[in-house]
């Protein structure tokens, strides 16, 4: 490739020391942001090649940046010279082989063992993923599913956990997301807004099991499909959660003073803490006197046994 000093094409090269370095030159790939650490390859580097509007990631299978840059330059040259089909067959043969992926249950088990998040949070992640899997695969639930124990719940979890990750393709999850809203909200705009928020929460929790840090830790233990289930699946646009009050606060305060101040002082205390200090019910229940600073007029919400 001839080095040129004018007519810079931002897509095919970068200007370095007054000259253009093309993508077929390893020096191009040594620039910042051109190589990436593959979370599923124990830190090995990868690159992204874009030619004629198509973009594909390629694992370079080395931690050495100079070696990786040379490989990336070679791959780009082959794509340009021979086309995508031949280049993929040569440099990424596994892309032509369908990967079944490990079962959902193995993923949850591996993440549960290696994740540092709170157990309750992890249970939420697992529950969200199982819910999506069940609805994508059409695994019906019965009343026993919601019991803490029993054959119904156990059978449902067993069926969901046996589904392979490869079946959770991004397009199927995107279809689930749209179906989740349409089947529950219909044409009701208020329900549509709340249901979209619920779908976003479910997606966000399920995605927590595929965090990059966790993928690096479990890549040797389970088979991850390509692409990953949630790759390219976006959330619904953020909905306004602004609260508009419709109650007469003055009347509520007056009624609370008349009905609770003397008859039930503990309830009146809780009412005051929640309304004027903004405490949640659980925070008001557990508040200690030592957390109230009468001198500065402050309340400290503290973790306690």
C-alpha contacts under 8 A as a table, 3 or more apart, distances in Angstrom:
res1	aa1	res2	aa2	distance
1	X	22	X	7.11
1	X	24	X	7.65
3	X	19	X	5.92
3	X	20	X	5.36
3	X	21	X	6.60
3	X	22	X	7.94
4	X	7	X	7.82
4	X	19	X	5.79
4	X	20	X	5.51
5	X	8	X	7.51
5	X	18	X	6.14
5	X	19	X	5.07
5	X	20	X	6.31
8	X	13	X	7.37
8	X	14	X	7.44
8	X	15	X	7.38
8	X	20	X	7.09
9	X	12	X	5.61
9	X	13	X	6.09
9	X	14	X	7.62
10	X	13	X	5.73
10	X	14	X	6.32
12	X	22	X	5.89
12	X	23	X	6.17
13	X	20	X	5.98
13	X	21	X	5.27
13	X	22	X	4.32
13	X	23	X	5.92
13	X	28	X	7.18
14	X	20	X	5.40
14	X	21	X	5.47
14	X	22	X	6.89
14	X	28	X	7.12
15	X	18	X	5.98
15	X	19	X	5.22
15	X	20	X	4.43
15	X	21	X	6.26
16	X	19	X	5.19
16	X	20	X	6.08
16	X	21	X	6.65
21	X	25	X	6.42
21	X	27	X	7.02
21	X	28	X	5.79
22	X	25	X	5.53
22	X	28	X	6.31
23	X	26	X	7.17
23	X	28	X	5.62
23	X	29	X	7.11
23	X	73	X	5.94
23	X	76	X	6.67
23	X	77	X	7.87
24	X	28	X	7.71
24	X	72	X	7.92
24	X	73	X	4.36
24	X	74	X	6.48
24	X	76	X	5.95
24	X	77	X	5.42
25	X	28	X	5.72
25	X	29	X	7.52
25	X	70	X	7.61
25	X	73	X	5.54
26	X	29	X	5.36
26	X	30	X	6.62
26	X	66	X	7.73
26	X	69	X	4.90
26	X	70	X	4.79
26	X	71	X	7.84
26	X	72	X	7.14
26	X	73	X	5.20
27	X	30	X	5.08
27	X	31	X	6.97
27	X	69	X	7.14
28	X	31	X	5.78
28	X	34	X	7.81
28	X	69	X	7.80
29	X	32	X	7.92
29	X	34	X	5.30
29	X	35	X	6.55
29	X	69	X	4.97
29	X	70	X	7.88
29	X	72	X	6.97
29	X	73	X	7.20
30	X	34	X	6.88
30	X	35	X	7.50
30	X	65	X	7.10
30	X	66	X	7.07
30	X	69	X	5.94
31	X	34	X	5.97
32	X	35	X	7.47
33	X	36	X	7.12
34	X	47	X	6.62
34	X	48	X	7.77
35	X	45	X	6.27
35	X	46	X	5.76
35	X	47	X	5.03
35	X	48	X	7.78
35	X	68	X	7.97
35	X	69	X	7.68
36	X	45	X	5.34
36	X	46	X	5.16
36	X	47	X	6.08
37	X	41	X	7.90
37	X	43	X	5.21
37	X	44	X	5.67
37	X	45	X	4.51
37	X	46	X	6.15
38	X	41	X	5.20
38	X	42	X	7.08
38	X	43	X	5.64
38	X	44	X	5.63
38	X	45	X	5.62
38	X	46	X	5.91
38	X	59	X	7.40
39	X	42	X	6.46
39	X	43	X	6.23
39	X	212	X	5.73
39	X	213	X	7.22
39	X	215	X	6.06
39	X	216	X	4.95
40	X	43	X	7.56
40	X	215	X	5.84
40	X	216	X	5.17
40	X	219	X	5.39
41	X	44	X	5.19
41	X	45	X	7.85
41	X	61	X	7.46
41	X	216	X	7.07
41	X	219	X	7.30
42	X	216	X	6.02
42	X	219	X	7.87
43	X	63	X	6.72
43	X	216	X	7.82
44	X	59	X	7.69
44	X	60	X	6.99
44	X	61	X	5.39
44	X	62	X	5.01
44	X	63	X	4.74
45	X	59	X	6.57
45	X	60	X	5.59
45	X	61	X	6.33
45	X	62	X	5.91
45	X	63	X	5.72
45	X	64	X	7.92
45	X	65	X	7.53
45	X	68	X	6.68
46	X	57	X	6.96
46	X	58	X	5.58
46	X	59	X	4.35
46	X	60	X	4.94
46	X	61	X	7.33
46	X	68	X	7.57
47	X	57	X	5.70
47	X	58	X	5.40
47	X	59	X	6.65
47	X	60	X	7.17
47	X	72	X	6.49
48	X	55	X	6.67
48	X	56	X	5.56
48	X	57	X	4.29
48	X	58	X	6.12
49	X	55	X	5.53
49	X	56	X	5.42
49	X	57	X	6.32
49	X	58	X	7.46
49	X	76	X	6.42
50	X	53	X	6.45
50	X	54	X	5.43
50	X	55	X	4.18
50	X	56	X	6.55
51	X	54	X	5.47
51	X	55	X	6.63
51	X	79	X	7.52
51	X	80	X	7.26
58	X	91	X	7.63
58	X	92	X	6.75
59	X	92	X	7.74
60	X	68	X	5.74
60	X	71	X	6.68
60	X	72	X	7.27
61	X	68	X	7.75
62	X	65	X	7.69
62	X	67	X	7.19
62	X	68	X	6.21
63	X	68	X	7.34
64	X	67	X	5.43
64	X	68	X	6.07
65	X	68	X	4.98
65	X	69	X	6.00
66	X	69	X	5.12
66	X	70	X	6.35
67	X	70	X	5.20
67	X	71	X	6.32
68	X	71	X	5.08
68	X	72	X	6.15
69	X	72	X	5.08
69	X	73	X	6.22
70	X	73	X	5.20
70	X	74	X	6.30
71	X	74	X	5.06
71	X	75	X	6.19
72	X	75	X	5.11
72	X	76	X	6.21
73	X	76	X	5.22
73	X	77	X	6.23
74	X	77	X	5.13
74	X	78	X	6.24
75	X	78	X	5.14
75	X	79	X	6.25
75	X	87	X	7.00
75	X	91	X	6.98
76	X	79	X	5.17
76	X	80	X	6.32
77	X	80	X	5.24
77	X	81	X	6.01
78	X	81	X	4.98
78	X	82	X	5.53
78	X	83	X	7.05
78	X	87	X	5.72
79	X	82	X	5.52
79	X	83	X	4.69
79	X	84	X	5.33
79	X	86	X	7.64
79	X	87	X	5.27
80	X	83	X	5.79
80	X	84	X	7.96
82	X	85	X	7.98
82	X	86	X	6.12
82	X	87	X	6.61
83	X	86	X	5.94
83	X	87	X	6.21
84	X	87	X	5.13
84	X	88	X	5.90
85	X	88	X	5.37
85	X	89	X	6.26
86	X	89	X	5.12
86	X	90	X	6.21
87	X	90	X	5.14
87	X	91	X	5.95
87	X	92	X	7.61
88	X	91	X	5.30
88	X	92	X	4.81
88	X	93	X	6.17
88	X	95	X	7.38
89	X	92	X	5.73
89	X	93	X	4.66
89	X	95	X	7.99
89	X	96	X	7.44
90	X	93	X	6.12
92	X	95	X	5.73
92	X	96	X	7.94
93	X	96	X	5.77
93	X	97	X	7.29
94	X	97	X	5.12
94	X	98	X	7.88
95	X	98	X	7.26
99	X	166	X	6.52
99	X	225	X	5.72
99	X	226	X	7.34
100	X	164	X	6.37
100	X	165	X	6.96
100	X	166	X	4.93
100	X	167	X	7.61
100	X	223	X	7.98
100	X	225	X	6.74
101	X	164	X	5.72
101	X	165	X	5.10
101	X	166	X	5.07
101	X	222	X	7.61
101	X	223	X	4.78
101	X	224	X	5.13
101	X	225	X	5.03
102	X	106	X	6.51
102	X	107	X	7.16
102	X	164	X	5.45
102	X	165	X	5.84
102	X	166	X	7.76
102	X	222	X	5.75
102	X	223	X	5.00
102	X	224	X	6.56
103	X	106	X	5.46
103	X	107	X	6.78
103	X	161	X	6.17
103	X	162	X	5.27
103	X	163	X	5.33
103	X	164	X	4.03
103	X	165	X	5.73
104	X	107	X	5.23
104	X	108	X	6.39
104	X	160	X	7.26
104	X	161	X	4.74
104	X	162	X	6.24
104	X	163	X	5.80
104	X	164	X	5.82
104	X	165	X	5.81
105	X	108	X	5.16
105	X	109	X	6.09
105	X	160	X	7.72
105	X	161	X	4.09
105	X	162	X	6.40
105	X	163	X	8.00
106	X	109	X	5.05
106	X	110	X	6.07
106	X	161	X	7.59
106	X	222	X	7.09
107	X	110	X	5.23
107	X	111	X	6.10
107	X	222	X	6.89
108	X	111	X	5.23
108	X	112	X	5.93
108	X	126	X	6.46
108	X	209	X	7.45
109	X	112	X	5.13
109	X	113	X	6.37
110	X	113	X	5.29
110	X	114	X	6.42
110	X	218	X	6.56
110	X	221	X	7.61
111	X	114	X	5.17
111	X	115	X	5.46
111	X	209	X	6.69
111	X	214	X	6.78
111	X	218	X	7.31
112	X	115	X	5.62
112	X	122	X	7.04
114	X	214	X	7.39
114	X	217	X	7.46
115	X	214	X	6.95
117	X	121	X	6.46
117	X	122	X	6.42
118	X	121	X	5.22
118	X	122	X	6.26
119	X	122	X	5.01
119	X	123	X	6.13
120	X	123	X	5.12
120	X	124	X	6.38
121	X	124	X	5.07
121	X	125	X	6.39
122	X	125	X	4.99
122	X	126	X	6.23
123	X	126	X	5.12
123	X	127	X	5.98
124	X	127	X	5.08
124	X	128	X	6.11
124	X	205	X	6.72
125	X	128	X	5.26
125	X	129	X	6.33
125	X	205	X	4.63
125	X	206	X	5.02
125	X	207	X	7.72
125	X	208	X	6.31
125	X	209	X	6.55
126	X	129	X	5.22
126	X	130	X	6.13
126	X	205	X	7.94
126	X	206	X	6.70
126	X	209	X	7.57
127	X	130	X	5.16
127	X	131	X	6.08
127	X	206	X	7.91
128	X	131	X	5.11
128	X	132	X	6.35
128	X	202	X	5.25
128	X	203	X	7.24
128	X	205	X	6.06
128	X	206	X	5.23
129	X	132	X	5.20
129	X	133	X	6.12
129	X	202	X	7.63
129	X	203	X	7.86
129	X	205	X	7.53
129	X	206	X	4.60
129	X	207	X	7.96
130	X	133	X	5.00
130	X	134	X	5.96
130	X	157	X	7.76
130	X	160	X	6.27
130	X	161	X	7.49
131	X	134	X	5.21
131	X	135	X	6.28
132	X	135	X	5.28
132	X	136	X	5.97
132	X	173	X	7.66
132	X	176	X	7.55
132	X	202	X	7.93
133	X	136	X	5.12
133	X	137	X	5.99
133	X	160	X	6.52
133	X	163	X	7.68
133	X	168	X	7.28
134	X	137	X	5.28
134	X	138	X	5.68
134	X	139	X	4.75
134	X	140	X	7.16
134	X	160	X	5.90
135	X	138	X	4.93
135	X	139	X	6.31
135	X	140	X	7.84
135	X	176	X	7.36
136	X	139	X	7.95
136	X	168	X	7.82
136	X	172	X	6.85
136	X	173	X	7.03
136	X	176	X	6.16
139	X	156	X	7.70
139	X	159	X	7.46
139	X	160	X	7.22
140	X	156	X	7.90
141	X	144	X	7.85
141	X	145	X	6.07
141	X	156	X	6.59
142	X	145	X	5.60
142	X	146	X	7.94
142	X	152	X	6.80
143	X	146	X	5.90
143	X	147	X	7.38
143	X	152	X	7.27
144	X	147	X	5.28
144	X	150	X	6.76
144	X	151	X	7.05
144	X	152	X	4.09
144	X	153	X	5.27
145	X	152	X	5.10
145	X	153	X	3.69
145	X	154	X	7.40
145	X	156	X	6.34
146	X	153	X	6.40
147	X	150	X	6.68
147	X	152	X	7.73
147	X	153	X	6.34
148	X	153	X	7.47
149	X	153	X	6.50
149	X	154	X	7.29
150	X	153	X	5.94
150	X	154	X	6.40
151	X	154	X	5.08
151	X	155	X	5.83
152	X	155	X	5.35
152	X	156	X	6.28
153	X	156	X	5.16
153	X	157	X	6.21
154	X	157	X	5.27
154	X	158	X	6.09
155	X	158	X	5.10
155	X	159	X	6.20
156	X	159	X	5.24
156	X	160	X	6.25
157	X	160	X	5.12
157	X	161	X	5.88
158	X	161	X	5.22
158	X	162	X	6.21
159	X	162	X	5.39
159	X	163	X	7.04
160	X	163	X	5.64
161	X	164	X	7.97
163	X	167	X	7.22
164	X	167	X	5.78
164	X	168	X	7.61
165	X	168	X	5.40
165	X	224	X	7.13
165	X	225	X	6.53
165	X	229	X	7.23
166	X	169	X	6.37
166	X	224	X	7.81
166	X	225	X	5.36
166	X	226	X	7.82
166	X	229	X	7.58
168	X	172	X	6.45
168	X	173	X	6.68
168	X	229	X	5.14
169	X	172	X	5.40
169	X	173	X	6.49
169	X	227	X	7.37
169	X	228	X	7.25
169	X	229	X	4.97
169	X	230	X	7.57
170	X	173	X	5.15
170	X	174	X	6.06
170	X	227	X	7.69
170	X	228	X	7.42
170	X	229	X	5.06
170	X	230	X	5.44
170	X	231	X	6.10
170	X	232	X	6.80
170	X	233	X	6.22
171	X	174	X	5.00
171	X	175	X	6.17
171	X	233	X	7.98
172	X	175	X	5.05
172	X	176	X	6.15
173	X	176	X	4.84
173	X	177	X	6.15
173	X	229	X	7.40
173	X	230	X	7.28
173	X	233	X	7.38
174	X	177	X	5.08
174	X	178	X	6.53
174	X	233	X	6.06
175	X	178	X	5.32
175	X	179	X	6.07
176	X	179	X	5.00
176	X	180	X	5.82
177	X	180	X	5.16
177	X	181	X	6.74
177	X	199	X	6.51
178	X	181	X	5.50
178	X	182	X	6.32
179	X	182	X	5.13
179	X	183	X	5.81
180	X	183	X	5.64
180	X	184	X	6.41
180	X	195	X	7.82
180	X	199	X	7.06
181	X	184	X	5.42
181	X	185	X	5.71
181	X	186	X	7.53
181	X	192	X	6.38
181	X	195	X	5.67
181	X	196	X	6.16
181	X	199	X	7.39
182	X	185	X	5.46
182	X	186	X	5.11
182	X	187	X	7.91
182	X	192	X	7.73
183	X	186	X	6.07
184	X	191	X	7.68
184	X	192	X	7.88
184	X	195	X	7.16
185	X	188	X	5.66
185	X	189	X	7.55
185	X	191	X	4.95
185	X	192	X	4.93
185	X	195	X	6.68
186	X	191	X	7.93
186	X	192	X	7.30
187	X	192	X	7.44
188	X	191	X	5.37
188	X	192	X	6.04
189	X	192	X	4.91
189	X	193	X	6.29
190	X	193	X	5.35
190	X	194	X	6.57
191	X	194	X	5.22
191	X	195	X	5.84
192	X	195	X	5.10
192	X	196	X	6.02
193	X	196	X	5.30
193	X	197	X	6.47
193	X	239	X	6.48
194	X	197	X	5.12
194	X	198	X	6.30
195	X	198	X	4.89
195	X	199	X	6.15
196	X	199	X	5.01
196	X	200	X	6.14
196	X	236	X	6.33
196	X	239	X	7.99
197	X	200	X	5.07
197	X	201	X	6.22
197	X	236	X	7.64
197	X	238	X	7.67
197	X	239	X	7.05
198	X	201	X	5.09
198	X	202	X	6.25
199	X	202	X	5.12
199	X	203	X	6.16
200	X	203	X	5.11
200	X	204	X	5.97
200	X	235	X	5.56
200	X	236	X	6.49
201	X	204	X	5.09
201	X	205	X	6.15
202	X	205	X	5.31
202	X	206	X	6.19
203	X	206	X	5.17
203	X	207	X	6.01
203	X	235	X	7.57
204	X	207	X	5.18
204	X	208	X	6.48
205	X	208	X	5.20
205	X	209	X	7.59
206	X	209	X	5.87
206	X	210	X	7.71
207	X	210	X	5.28
207	X	211	X	6.85
207	X	230	X	6.79
208	X	211	X	5.46
209	X	214	X	7.32
210	X	214	X	6.52
210	X	215	X	6.19
211	X	214	X	5.36
211	X	215	X	6.26
212	X	215	X	5.05
212	X	216	X	6.33
213	X	216	X	5.39
213	X	217	X	6.64
214	X	217	X	5.09
214	X	218	X	6.20
215	X	218	X	5.26
215	X	219	X	5.62
216	X	219	X	5.55
217	X	220	X	7.36
218	X	221	X	5.14
218	X	222	X	6.26
219	X	222	X	5.84
219	X	223	X	6.88
219	X	224	X	7.11
220	X	223	X	7.70
224	X	228	X	7.06
225	X	228	X	5.61
225	X	229	X	7.73
227	X	231	X	6.38
228	X	231	X	5.44
230	X	233	X	5.28
248	X	251	X	5.44
248	X	252	X	6.43
249	X	252	X	5.04
249	X	253	X	6.17
250	X	253	X	5.19
250	X	254	X	6.16
251	X	254	X	5.07
251	X	255	X	6.06
252	X	255	X	5.12
252	X	256	X	6.07
253	X	256	X	5.10
253	X	257	X	6.18
254	X	257	X	5.17
254	X	258	X	6.26
255	X	258	X	5.12
255	X	259	X	5.91
255	X	260	X	8.00
256	X	259	X	5.23
256	X	260	X	5.28
256	X	261	X	6.80
256	X	268	X	6.78
256	X	271	X	7.85
257	X	260	X	5.65
257	X	261	X	4.93
257	X	262	X	8.00
257	X	268	X	7.40
258	X	261	X	6.36
258	X	262	X	7.78
259	X	262	X	7.30
259	X	263	X	6.51
259	X	264	X	7.86
260	X	263	X	5.06
260	X	264	X	4.75
260	X	265	X	6.01
260	X	267	X	6.58
260	X	268	X	5.29
261	X	264	X	6.06
261	X	265	X	5.06
261	X	268	X	5.43
262	X	265	X	5.70
264	X	267	X	5.49
264	X	268	X	6.36
265	X	268	X	4.86
265	X	269	X	5.99
266	X	269	X	4.98
266	X	270	X	6.32
267	X	270	X	5.08
267	X	271	X	6.09
268	X	271	X	4.93
268	X	272	X	6.13
269	X	272	X	5.18
269	X	273	X	6.25
270	X	273	X	5.15
270	X	274	X	6.11
270	X	281	X	7.84
270	X	284	X	6.20
270	X	285	X	7.59
271	X	274	X	5.34
271	X	275	X	5.98
272	X	275	X	5.34
272	X	276	X	5.64
272	X	277	X	7.28
273	X	276	X	5.69
273	X	277	X	5.03
273	X	278	X	6.60
273	X	279	X	5.99
273	X	284	X	6.50
274	X	277	X	5.69
274	X	278	X	4.82
274	X	279	X	4.58
274	X	280	X	6.15
274	X	281	X	6.91
274	X	284	X	6.93
275	X	278	X	5.55
275	X	279	X	7.50
279	X	283	X	5.80
279	X	284	X	5.87
280	X	283	X	5.13
280	X	284	X	6.17
281	X	284	X	5.14
281	X	285	X	6.15
282	X	285	X	5.12
282	X	286	X	6.36
283	X	286	X	5.33
283	X	287	X	5.96
283	X	301	X	7.12
284	X	287	X	5.25
287	X	291	X	6.83
287	X	301	X	7.29
288	X	291	X	5.43
288	X	292	X	7.27
289	X	292	X	5.42
290	X	293	X	7.32
291	X	299	X	5.83
291	X	300	X	5.18
291	X	301	X	7.04
291	X	302	X	7.52
292	X	297	X	7.70
292	X	298	X	6.19
292	X	299	X	4.66
292	X	300	X	6.52
293	X	296	X	5.80
293	X	297	X	5.64
293	X	298	X	5.16
293	X	299	X	6.11
294	X	297	X	4.83
294	X	298	X	6.75
295	X	298	X	7.93
